[in-house]
Amino acid sequence: MAGRINDEDVKAVRDAVPIDAVVSEYLQLRNAGGGNLKGLCPFHDEKSPSFQVSPSKGLFHCFGCQEGGDTITFVMKVDHLSFSEAVERLAGQAGITLRYEEGGYNPAHQRGERIRLVEAHKIAAEWYAQQLATSPEAEAGRVFLAERGFDQAAAEHFSVGYSPQGWDHLTRFLRGKGFSDKELVLSGLSQEGRRGPIDRFRGRLMWPIRDIGGDVVGFGARKLHEADNGPKYLNTPETAIYKKSQVLYGIDLAKKDIAKSSRAVVVEGYTDVMACHLAGVTTAIATCGTAFGGDHIKILRRLLMDNGSARVIFTFDGDAAGQKAALRAFEDDQKFAAETYIAIAPDGMDPCDLRLAKGDEAVAELAEPRTPLFEFALRQIVARYDLDTPAGRAAALDEAAPVVARIKNSGAQHEVAVQLAGMLGILDTQFVVKRVAQLARWARERGGKGPAPDRQQHGGGPQRYAAAPDRAAPRGPALNLRNPVFATERELLKLALQRPELVSPAFDAYGVDEFTAPPYAAVRQAILDAGGAEYGTRDPQEYLIRVRDAAPDDTVRAMVTELAVEAIMLHRGVKEVDETYAGAQLVTVRRRAVERRIRDITSRLTRLGTHGDPAELTSVQNELWVLQQYDQALREHGAAAL
């Protein structure tokens, strides 16, 4: 095991590698004023930049998730490295030789696992590339590339290589470089054979897959020989450094132009990325053997900065599989602030074939945004129904209206709703517009998640609201402060943390399920576990410490801190935070909980109808009457009725 890195060397690494240069490898940074830079935080999802970098101080801090530290801390967190691994990576970039205070420095054995695996991949990529350039056996690979319009210079630009057909050529080569059999198997470059490790990739064209920082973390391998019984494409298996859902082929080459132009082009394969880049579309990237998903979106969002002019263009084959992939991509459309488009080449050609058939200009033309992804999705939906019948038109509207409701621009949403009415042949345009508007409103109220699922409730009158549900699964819609329900819940929690004397003892009778936003429900549970707001009336300072300690994780702990320091928002006409103001918040939260319960019971009565069990029917009717009386008392007497 390596000894401790010399303190002077650690300081030298910090001084040698500017923090803004390191961070900008992972996300786009812009001027934040005062000498600071800002960008979208890589450690949590956010719509507007709260992540700031101070080059003069060598520090970063996110005002959203509270992550912060220096250059080494950033590399540790973003790439999941140990302290020594992060220092070693940065030292390698800066050309600094590290000294270890125990046992000296042995580069073959004293690096962390990730550093070793990355080093093995780097050497393997160079070896594969040499095989493609010089080995007679690799002629099949050179022919494959040439037939698709890629010469040796193109192969070198993308570091394309060739894996020989023998059983263990690469394995033996890497052993000679000091790598153990265990490391080779862990890396995914080798696999266990009957007599020891053998090469995983044999007789294939090899594309190195790099992470956003430029390190080779895996390979995509294309079959070349008929005798190969394996799949057409074989990728590196999941390893400590390679997660296929978290890598994008070509991101290392495309990231700067993506950030500069606020545009990304998503294609389907390695040769498509090559064709696009050689045709001047240097923002092209591709997934690696998996569908485009949420983790890929996170990578792009950090580069695009989610500004209004950002564009993401998906190119898919025109066949059924390509159309299915496009619709799958649309499912994640809401995770982008960028506008999303789809481009399908003439005759269903992919960018590689298009470049061969019609040249670079045709590829560049393909990458220009044409059809919004939502429009493509609508046409695919509508085409599945018989619009000559009322039933067919109604069914098509049921499926298509939620798609239109998800369009982010409200003006465009209205316009497309009108277009949808025309596509369906529905003469009452306003009916379609209102339907879409209603769905959009529901989605906003649910934080973009659609109508709320039914939740099991407990009967027994108003006292039931004091019962706390299972803290492991807080229920309710996603947090959206524009929803007045959540805003009131937030204000009540702020009062409970900052001015507990104004809401005690009534607050401590409120159940966790009265707070419908999961983060707020979690804070309410932490207050309960810390002894309740009444404890805060005796020792306010110790009370906040206890609530923070009761939080189940850092996320809830950060929310407690935020609510404890955020200013209480007074309504218009209210001049001070007093018992009257606090009572109004208590009543509003309680009345909304009662109203939710009344709606649930009314729905239950409707389902029971006149054929339900008489005893059950009577019990439900009695509960409804008690709740209605309680709601009336709250309405007439306010906090006095709590």
Sequence and secondary structure as in RCSB ss.txt:
>XXXX:A:sequence
MAGRINDEDVKAVRDAVPIDAVVSEYLQLRNAGGGNLKGLCPFHDEKSPSFQVSPSKGLFHCFGCQEGGDTITFV
MKVDHLSFSEAVERLAGQAGITLRYEEGGYNPAHQRGERIRLVEAHKIAAEWYAQQLATSPEAEAGRVFLAERGF
DQAAAEHFSVGYSPQGWDHLTRFLRGKGFSDKELVLSGLSQEGRRGPIDRFRGRLMWPIRDIGGDVVGFGARKLH
EADNGPKYLNTPETAIYKKSQVLYGIDLAKKDIAKSSRAVVVEGYTDVMACHLAGVTTAIATCGTAFGGDHIKIL
RRLLMDNGSARVIFTFDGDAAGQKAALRAFEDDQKFAAETYIAIAPDGMDPCDLRLAKGDEAVAELAEPRTPLFE
FALRQIVARYDLDTPAGRAAALDEAAPVVARIKNSGAQHEVAVQLAGMLGILDTQFVVKRVAQLARWARERGGKG
PAPDRQQHGGGPQRYAAAPDRAAPRGPALNLRNPVFATERELLKLALQRPELVSPAFDAYGVDEFTAPPYAAVRQ
AILDAGGAEYGTRDPQEYLIRVRDAAPDDTVRAMVTELAVEAIMLHRGVKEVDETYAGAQLVTVRRRAVERRIRD
ITSRLTRLGTHGDPAELTSVQNELWVLQQYDQALREHGAAAL
>XXXX:A:secstr
    B HHHHHHHHHHS HHHHHTTTS  EEEETTEEEE  TTS  SS  EEEETTTTEEEETTT  EEEHHHHH
HHHHT  HHHHHHHHHHHHT    BTTT   TTTSS HHHHHHHHHHHHHHHHHHHHHH GGGHHHHHHHHHTT 
 HHHHHHTT EEE SSSSHHHHHHHHTT  HHHHHHHTSEEEETTEEEES  SEEEEEEE TTS EEEEEEEE  
TT  S SEEE    SS  GGG  BTHHHHHHHHHHHTEEEEESSHHHHHHHHHTT TTEEE SSS   HHHHHHH
HHHHTT TT EEEEE  SSHHHHHHHHHHHHTGGG SSEEEEE  GGG  HHHHHHHH HHHHHHHTS  EEHHH
HHHHHHHTTS TTSHHHHHHHHHHHHHHHHT S HHHHHHHHHHHHHHHT S HHHHHHHHHHHHHHHHHTTTS 
S        SSGGGGGS   TTS  S    TTSHHHHHHHHHHHHHHH HHHHTTGGGG  GGG  SHHHHHHHH
HHHHTT HHHHTT HHHHHHHHHHH SSHHHHHHHHHHHHS     TT  S  HHHHHHHHHHHHHHHHHHHHHH
HHHHHHHHTTTS HHHHHHHHHHHHHHHHHHHHHHHHGGGG 
